[in-house]
Amino acid sequence: MARLLLLDGNSLAYRAFFALPTDMATAAGQVTNAVFGFTSMLIYVVKEHEPDGVIVAFDRPEPTFRHGMVDDYKAGREA
């Protein structure tokens, strides 16, 4: 059976952004710490677990079916 690695993309990106200094940027000033951190963590986890495949899921910005099912889903938190 194939081993799949399922990752919460929003969580990884959030963690990467706040874990690394914001002075990591392109020559034009675009901050790249989240991209670098996300990629570094992804490579580490893939090497550590050696899955047959990787799936990275991200939250959608608009409400989903969960918001219709539970009135206080995410309770005002950003997605």
KEMIGU-194032 format. One record per atom (N, C-alpha, C): z, y negated, x negated; residue in one letter. Coordinates in pm, 1 decimal. Atoms other than C-alpha are relative to their C-alpha. Layout:
<pts>
        w        v        u aa
        Z        Y        X  A
...
</pts>
This chain:
<pts>
        w        v        u aa
      0.0    118.0    -84.4  M
      0.0      0.0      0.0  M
      0.0   -124.7    -89.1  M
      8.1    125.3     76.4  A
    -88.3   -347.7   -126.6  A
    129.6    -79.4     13.9  A
   -119.4     85.7     -1.3  R
    201.4   -573.2   -221.1  R
    -46.2   -144.8      7.0  R
     35.4    140.2    -17.8  L
    159.7   -926.5    -89.7  L
    121.2    -87.7    -26.5  L
   -103.6     99.4     24.8  L
    359.0  -1227.1   -200.9  L
    -25.0   -114.6     96.8  L
     11.4    107.2    -98.0  L
    416.7  -1474.7     84.1  L
     92.7   -113.3    -40.7  L
    -77.5    114.8     47.0  L
    530.6  -1822.5    -22.0  L
     -2.0   -113.2    101.3  L
    -12.2    120.5    -82.1  D
    652.5  -2126.5    171.7  D
    -49.2   -117.0    -84.5  D
     61.3    104.9     80.7  G
    417.6  -2390.7     28.7  G
     71.6   -133.3      8.9  G
    -71.0    127.2    -14.7  N
    605.6  -2688.7    172.6  N
    129.0     -1.4    -81.0  N
   -125.4     -8.7     74.5  S
    931.8  -2571.0     21.1  S
    -24.7     -9.2   -150.2  S
     31.1      5.5    143.1  L
    775.1  -2514.4   -321.4  L
    -43.0   -140.5    -42.4  L
     47.8    134.1     34.3  A
    598.9  -2851.8   -317.9  A
    115.3   -100.8      0.0  A
   -115.5     89.5     -8.8  Y
    916.3  -3034.1   -208.5  Y
     91.0     18.6   -121.0  Y
    -86.0    -29.9    114.9  R
   1121.1  -2859.7   -476.0  R
    -62.6    -50.3   -129.6  R
     69.8     42.6    121.7  A
    859.1  -2929.4   -743.5  A
      1.5   -152.0    -13.8  A
      4.5    146.1      4.7  F
    834.8  -3298.3   -651.7  F
    133.7    -58.2    -44.0  F
   -130.8     58.3     28.9  F
   1207.9  -3363.6   -667.7  F
     67.4     59.1   -123.9  F
    -60.6    -62.6    117.9  A
   1283.2  -3132.3   -962.6  A
    -52.0    -58.2   -130.6  A
     62.6     49.7    122.6  L
   1052.9  -3303.2  -1210.7  L
     -6.3   -151.8     -0.2  L
      5.9    146.3      8.0  P
   1039.7  -3662.2  -1335.8  P
   -132.0    -53.9     54.6  P
    119.7     59.9    -59.5  T
    794.1  -3894.8  -1162.9  T
    -86.0    -72.7   -102.1  T
     84.9     63.8    100.9  D
    657.8  -4022.3  -1493.6  D
   -117.2     89.7    -40.0  D
    116.8    -85.4     21.7  M
    414.2  -3729.4  -1493.5  M
   -109.9    -53.5     91.3  M
    102.7     65.0    -80.6  A
    100.4  -3912.0  -1380.6  A
   -133.3     -2.6    -73.6  A
    132.3     15.6     58.7  T
   -271.2  -3952.2  -1436.2  T
    -10.0   -138.3    -62.8  T
     22.3    131.3     60.9  A
   -411.6  -4247.0  -1631.1  A
     -6.8   -109.1    106.4  A
      9.6     96.4   -109.9  A
   -470.0  -4415.0  -1294.0  A
    133.7    -21.4     70.3  A
   -132.4     18.1    -58.5  G
   -101.2  -4379.1  -1204.7  G
     35.4     96.4    111.4  G
    -28.2    -98.2   -105.4  Q
   -126.9  -4091.4   -954.3  Q
    104.8     98.8    -51.2  Q
   -108.6    -89.1     40.8  V
    199.7  -3896.4   -977.9  V
    -44.8    145.8     17.7  V
     46.0   -139.6     -1.4  T
    131.2  -3529.8  -1061.0  T
    112.5    101.2    -18.6  T
   -110.9    -91.7     25.4  N
    478.0  -3381.9  -1099.8  N
      4.2    115.5     99.6  N
     -3.3   -106.5   -100.3  A
    455.3  -3185.8   -772.9  A
   -109.1    103.2    -26.0  A
    110.2    -92.5     29.1  V
    118.2  -3035.8   -866.5  V
     35.9     88.0   -119.5  V
    -39.0    -74.9    120.0  F
    242.8  -2935.0  -1210.8  F
    111.3     99.4     31.2  F
   -113.5    -86.3    -31.8  G
    571.2  -2795.6  -1078.8  G
    -37.9    113.4     93.1  G
     44.9   -101.6    -95.4  F
    409.2  -2610.3   -788.4  F
    -78.0    109.1    -73.2  F
     82.5    -95.2     74.7  T
    153.9  -2447.9  -1019.4  T
     84.3     82.4    -96.7  T
    -87.5    -71.4     93.9  S
    418.0  -2358.6  -1278.0  S
     83.7    105.5     71.1  S
    -81.4    -95.8    -75.1  M
    641.6  -2193.4  -1016.9  M
    -85.5    114.0     54.0  M
     89.7   -102.3    -52.2  L
    346.4  -2009.2   -863.5  L
    -36.8    100.6   -109.3  L
     34.9    -87.9    111.9  I
    237.8  -1869.9  -1201.4  I
    119.2     87.1    -38.9  I
   -120.9    -75.4     36.0  Y
    596.9  -1766.2  -1281.9  Y
     25.3    114.1     98.6  Y
    -29.6   -100.7   -102.0  V
    646.6  -1582.4   -951.8  V
   -104.9    111.7     -2.0  V
    105.6   -101.7      5.6  V
    310.4  -1404.6   -978.5  V
     19.8     91.0   -121.7  V
    -25.0    -82.2    119.6  K
    387.0  -1289.6  -1334.4  K
    123.0     88.8     18.0  K
   -125.7    -72.7    -18.6  E
    738.8  -1181.4  -1233.7  E
    -15.7    118.7     95.2  E
      8.4   -102.4   -104.8  H
    640.6   -978.8   -924.3  H
   -130.1     79.7     -0.8  H
    129.6    -67.6     10.9  E
    279.2   -878.5  -1005.1  E
    -52.5     50.4    134.6  E
     49.7    -43.0   -130.8  P
    160.3   -875.4   -641.7  P
   -150.4     30.1     -4.7  P
    143.4    -25.2    -13.4  D
   -180.7   -749.3   -531.0  D
    -70.9   -120.9     60.4  D
     55.6    119.9    -61.1  G
   -232.4  -1072.6   -339.0  G
    108.6   -102.2     24.9  G
    -94.4    109.8    -23.0  V
    -71.0  -1409.8   -274.0  V
    -45.4    -78.5    122.7  V
     25.3     85.0   -116.1  I
    -47.3  -1603.1     52.8  I
     97.8   -116.0     -8.7  I
    -84.8    119.3     -0.4  V
     83.0  -1960.5     53.1  V
    -19.7    -67.7    135.1  V
      5.6     60.2   -133.2  A
    165.3  -2102.1    397.2  A
     60.8   -139.9     -3.8  A
    -47.8    137.9     -9.9  F
    209.9  -2472.8    475.3  F
     21.1    -35.5    146.7  F
    -22.3     50.8   -135.3  D
    351.4  -2646.1    783.9  D
   -114.1    -92.8     38.1  D
     98.9     95.1    -50.6  R
    106.0  -2835.0   1000.9  R
     72.5   -131.1     31.1  R
    -67.4    127.6    -25.9  P
    177.8  -3207.8   1044.7  P
     27.8    -24.8    148.2  P
    -19.8     23.0   -142.8  E
    142.3  -3199.5   1425.1  E
     90.2    108.8     59.0  E
    -87.1    -99.6    -63.2  P
    373.0  -3015.6   1666.7  P
    -72.3    133.5     19.7  P
     54.2   -134.6    -19.8  T
    322.8  -2638.8   1700.3  T
     60.1     59.9    126.5  T
    -54.0    -67.7   -117.9  F
    402.8  -2386.9   1974.6  F
    152.3      6.9     -4.3  F
   -146.2     -7.4     11.2  R
    760.7  -2376.4   1840.4  R
     66.8   -122.5     63.5  R
    -55.7    121.6    -59.6  H
    818.9  -2735.8   1952.0  H
      4.9     12.6    152.6  H
      1.1    -21.1   -144.1  G
    723.7  -2634.6   2307.6  G
    103.4    101.3     45.5  G
    -96.9   -104.5    -34.4  M
    959.3  -2337.5   2299.9  M
    144.2    -47.1    -15.4  M
   -135.7     46.8     29.6  V
   1263.3  -2517.4   2157.1  V
     -3.8   -152.3     -8.8  V
      5.6    146.4     -6.9  D
   1319.6  -2882.5   2249.2  D
     40.4    -69.6   -129.2  D
    -47.3     67.9    120.5  D
   1509.7  -2970.0   1933.0  D
    -46.0     69.4   -128.3  D
     52.6    -66.2    119.5  Y
   1293.3  -2768.4   1690.5  Y
    -13.9   -102.1   -112.3  Y
     -5.3     86.1    118.8  K
   1338.5  -2925.5   1345.2  K
     89.3   -122.1     23.5  K
    -99.8    103.1    -32.1  A
   1577.9  -3170.0   1519.9  A
    -27.2   -134.4    -65.7  A
     33.9    131.5     54.2  G
   1392.1  -3480.6   1405.5  G
    -34.4      0.0   -147.3  G
     36.4     -7.1    142.0  R
   1336.3  -3357.4   1050.2  R
   -151.1     -5.7    -12.5  R
    143.3     -0.4     25.7  E
    995.7  -3415.9    899.6  E
    -43.2    141.8    -30.4  E
     52.0   -136.4     19.8  A
    777.7  -3103.8    886.3  A
    -19.4     33.1   -143.0  A
</pts>
